[in-house]
Amino acid sequence: MVPNIFSAGLDITEFYQKKPEETDAFWRTLQDVFLRLYGSKLVTIAAISGHSPAGGCLLAMACDYRVMATGKYTIGLNETLLGIIAPFWFIETMKNTIGHRETEKSLQLGKLYSPEQAENIGLVDQICPPDDVLGCARKEMVKWLKIPDHARILTKQLMRNELINNLSSKRKEDIYNFTSFVQKDSIQRSLGLYLESLKKKKS
Ligand SMILES: CCCCCCCCCCCCC/C=C/C(=O)SCCNC(=O)CCNC(=O)[C@H](O)C(C)(C)COP(=O)(O)OP(=O)(O)OC[C@H]1O[C@@H](n2cnc3c(N)ncnc32)[C@H](O)[C@@H]1OP(=O)(O)O
């Protein structure tokens, strides 16, 4: 685990000043990761040890349960703040997690929540002191593993298959949408400025 960061989201440099075939491949890989994690038969618990913006939030939401460290960390889908938009399957995953109305506000505002706020709206299920996040996740895992596996798996599939099938049937179209969107000059400019601002913040 990297201290303070669960995931900084997608590596923007993978779709900044890249060739279309490179961004296509990047997006296809992300679809694969999501479909495998969201559709996993295993019990998946995210131990969110720190910041979890955008793609990081998506990965966490793809799990069955989320434990987040307390502290000055944030989680959410902040795409609009970067001048980009969350694709339909990010949106659907968030709707399935926190409901339609909260998702609508959250996405338009590019909202990043504190751990306490995230727990209040159900974006995370539990908050724990940073040095106990894994311990809390393990304790929760024990509960989930006591459920008869076949029943849990079938239930999970019933809940998740609609989104899985929807994305699986639209993968090509979704890749096309991503690449044509991020390759626009205006979007490339926004991404460049955002990357610069991240570096400036650091120095
Ligand atoms: C008709 C309809 C059509 C629909 C079409 C749909 C199209 C789809 C559009 C596109 C969808 C894209 C979805 C995108 C999802 C994403 O995940 S985008 C990434 C979002 N991530 C962020 O905004 C987080 C950015 N990072 C931070 O805020 C901070 O780094 C941090 C996580 C809070 C940690 O802070 P700190 O510890 O201070 O680390 P830093 O020192 O700031 O960072 C270290 C270096 O890393 C660089 N960096 C950080 N994050 C990223 C990143 N995500 N990508 C690339 N690079 C990143 C940062 O610049 C530092 O770099 P160096 O200076 O070189 O070390």
Ligand as a Chemical Component Dictionary entry (heavy atoms), coordinates in Angstrom:
data_LIG
# 
_chem_comp.id                   LIG 
_chem_comp.type                 NON-POLYMER 
_chem_comp.pdbx_formal_charge   0 
_chem_comp.three_letter_code    LIG 
# 
loop_
_chem_comp_atom.comp_id 
_chem_comp_atom.atom_id 
_chem_comp_atom.alt_atom_id 
_chem_comp_atom.type_symbol 
_chem_comp_atom.charge 
_chem_comp_atom.model_Cartn_x 
_chem_comp_atom.model_Cartn_y 
_chem_comp_atom.model_Cartn_z 
_chem_comp_atom.pdbx_ordinal 
LIG C1  C1  C 0 -21.562 11.541 -26.482 1  
LIG C2  C2  C 0 -20.932 11.193 -25.194 2  
LIG C3  C3  C 0 -19.498 10.873 -25.348 3  
LIG C4  C4  C 0 -18.933 10.350 -24.059 4  
LIG C5  C5  C 0 -17.482 10.272 -24.129 5  
LIG C6  C6  C 0 -16.834 9.772  -22.841 6  
LIG C7  C7  C 0 -15.434 10.142 -22.890 7  
LIG C8  C8  C 0 -14.679 9.855  -21.645 8  
LIG C9  C9  C 0 -13.844 10.983 -21.224 9  
LIG C10 C10 C 0 -12.670 10.694 -20.384 10 
LIG C11 C11 C 0 -12.887 9.900  -19.147 11 
LIG C12 C12 C 0 -11.637 9.827  -18.349 12 
LIG C13 C13 C 0 -11.879 9.353  -16.967 13 
LIG C14 C14 C 0 -10.730 9.756  -16.126 14 
LIG C15 C15 C 0 -10.489 9.249  -14.960 15 
LIG C16 C16 C 0 -9.320  9.629  -14.137 16 
LIG O1  O1  O 0 -8.999  8.918  -13.226 17 
LIG S1  S1  S 0 -8.424  11.024 -14.519 18 
LIG C17 C17 C 0 -7.275  11.231 -13.179 19 
LIG C18 C18 C 0 -7.913  11.905 -12.034 20 
LIG N1  N1  N 0 -6.984  12.041 -10.944 21 
LIG C19 C19 C 0 -6.818  13.161 -10.288 22 
LIG O2  O2  O 0 -7.419  14.195 -10.584 23 
LIG C20 C20 C 0 -5.824  13.134 -9.178  24 
LIG C21 C21 C 0 -4.652  13.981 -9.458  25 
LIG N2  N2  N 0 -3.658  13.876 -8.401  26 
LIG C22 C22 C 0 -3.775  14.505 -7.213  27 
LIG O3  O3  O 0 -4.718  15.212 -6.930  28 
LIG C23 C23 C 0 -2.646  14.289 -6.237  29 
LIG O4  O4  O 0 -1.538  13.776 -6.932  30 
LIG C24 C24 C 0 -3.015  13.323 -5.081  31 
LIG C25 C25 C 0 -3.569  11.999 -5.560  32 
LIG C26 C26 C 0 -4.036  14.027 -4.178  33 
LIG C27 C27 C 0 -1.757  13.022 -4.253  34 
LIG O5  O5  O 0 -1.145  14.203 -3.880  35 
LIG P1  P1  P 0 0.417   14.218 -3.559  36 
LIG O6  O6  O 0 0.810   13.186 -2.607  37 
LIG O7  O7  O 0 0.739   15.611 -3.186  38 
LIG O8  O8  O 0 1.083   13.758 -4.945  39 
LIG P2  P2  P 0 1.675   14.686 -6.040  40 
LIG O9  O9  O 0 3.013   15.059 -5.562  41 
LIG O10 O10 O 0 0.705   15.753 -6.351  42 
LIG O11 O11 O 0 1.793   13.806 -7.346  43 
LIG C28 C28 C 0 2.967   13.113 -7.624  44 
LIG C29 C29 C 0 3.235   13.096 -9.120  45 
LIG O12 O12 O 0 2.188   12.419 -9.792  46 
LIG C30 C30 C 0 1.599   13.252 -10.776 47 
LIG N3  N3  N 0 0.216   12.841 -10.843 48 
LIG C31 C31 C 0 -0.629  12.786 -9.824  49 
LIG N4  N4  N 0 -1.776  12.262 -10.220 50 
LIG C32 C32 C 0 -1.651  11.946 -11.525 51 
LIG C33 C33 C 0 -2.522  11.345 -12.502 52 
LIG N5  N5  N 0 -3.720  10.935 -12.187 53 
LIG N6  N6  N 0 -2.036  11.191 -13.728 54 
LIG C34 C34 C 0 -0.785  11.578 -14.076 55 
LIG N7  N7  N 0 0.076   12.148 -13.192 56 
LIG C35 C35 C 0 -0.365  12.330 -11.942 57 
LIG C36 C36 C 0 1.918   14.616 -10.314 58 
LIG O13 O13 O 0 1.899   15.507 -11.384 59 
LIG C37 C37 C 0 3.327   14.423 -9.767  60 
LIG O14 O14 O 0 4.219   14.281 -10.864 61 
LIG P3  P3  P 0 5.797   14.572 -10.783 62 
LIG O15 O15 O 0 5.931   16.014 -10.418 63 
LIG O16 O16 O 0 6.330   14.273 -12.139 64 
LIG O17 O17 O 0 6.333   13.673 -9.741  65 
# 
loop_
_chem_comp_bond.comp_id 
_chem_comp_bond.atom_id_1 
_chem_comp_bond.atom_id_2 
_chem_comp_bond.value_order 
_chem_comp_bond.pdbx_ordinal 
LIG C1  C2  SING 1  
LIG C2  C3  SING 2  
LIG C3  C4  SING 3  
LIG C4  C5  SING 4  
LIG C5  C6  SING 5  
LIG C6  C7  SING 6  
LIG C7  C8  SING 7  
LIG C8  C9  SING 8  
LIG C9  C10 SING 9  
LIG C10 C11 SING 10 
LIG C11 C12 SING 11 
LIG C12 C13 SING 12 
LIG C13 C14 SING 13 
LIG C14 C15 DOUB 14 
LIG C15 C16 SING 15 
LIG C16 O1  DOUB 16 
LIG C16 S1  SING 17 
LIG S1  C17 SING 18 
LIG C17 C18 SING 19 
LIG C18 N1  SING 20 
LIG N1  C19 SING 21 
LIG C19 O2  DOUB 22 
LIG C19 C20 SING 23 
LIG C20 C21 SING 24 
LIG C21 N2  SING 25 
LIG N2  C22 SING 26 
LIG C22 O3  DOUB 27 
LIG C22 C23 SING 28 
LIG C23 O4  SING 29 
LIG C23 C24 SING 30 
LIG C24 C25 SING 31 
LIG C24 C26 SING 32 
LIG C24 C27 SING 33 
LIG C27 O5  SING 34 
LIG O5  P1  SING 35 
LIG P1  O6  DOUB 36 
LIG P1  O7  SING 37 
LIG P1  O8  SING 38 
LIG O8  P2  SING 39 
LIG P2  O9  DOUB 40 
LIG P2  O10 SING 41 
LIG P2  O11 SING 42 
LIG O11 C28 SING 43 
LIG C28 C29 SING 44 
LIG C29 O12 SING 45 
LIG C29 C37 SING 46 
LIG O12 C30 SING 47 
LIG C30 N3  SING 48 
LIG C30 C36 SING 49 
LIG N3  C31 SING 50 
LIG N3  C35 SING 51 
LIG C31 N4  DOUB 52 
LIG N4  C32 SING 53 
LIG C32 C33 SING 54 
LIG C32 C35 DOUB 55 
LIG C33 N5  SING 56 
LIG C33 N6  DOUB 57 
LIG N6  C34 SING 58 
LIG C34 N7  DOUB 59 
LIG N7  C35 SING 60 
LIG C36 O13 SING 61 
LIG C36 C37 SING 62 
LIG C37 O14 SING 63 
LIG O14 P3  SING 64 
LIG P3  O15 DOUB 65 
LIG P3  O16 SING 66 
LIG P3  O17 SING 67 
# 
